[in-house]
């Protein structure tokens, strides 16, 4: 048997196992980072963030806003900052007609939706690696197995003996690559589905907050418009 050919085939199987080991390290690194991020988010939501009254978060109550310091660096804090900046700009402008008011409300809604997309991107960061590894690791392992079986069959043909003792050992070693590929892919797929579901829950919470924020903005504007109309009628 050609030593160069044997070394090349062995190196390919070994390289496949090394690649799967790198996949495994990357997978567990992402899993640990995303799990830490999820736990930190829950801590900030349950311990750091106070009960929020959106009526106190309007520009008129900005000085007594309960969100300060690290709270502003949370997803809810960033979403509120974007919404309040847009509402502050709307309040500073002269809105004499309902059309102008509706246009500003649409602008506030678009600003909130844009920030929601940014938060979604932050939540989903790293999940692409889990999805890619979960879908490719079994095929990488299968490639190593096929290549190892080819190597084993060539050795058997050189020896001229196809007994069970000769066949079982090399083929069993070749199947290790498939087993390793599955061992890498299964945690990746499970973690991807778990984190994806948690991200959907967190994003739904932010969407509810954004909807409530916009509702309070509209209610405030309608209330102010009603008071102005009553003042005009009283003056007349």
Secondary structure, DSSP 8 states (H G I E B T S, - for coil): --HHHHHHHHHHHHHHHHHHHHHHHHHHHHHHHHHHHHHHHHHIIIIIS----GGGSSGGGGGG-S--GGGGGSHHHHHHHHHHHHHHHHHHS---SHHHHHHHHHHHHHHHHHHHHHHHHHHHTTHHHHHHHHHHHHHHHHHHHHHHHHHHHHHHHHHT---HHHHHHHHHHHHHHHHHHHHHHHHHHHHHHHHHHHHHHHHHHHHHHHHHHHHHHHHHHHHHHHHHHHHHHHH-
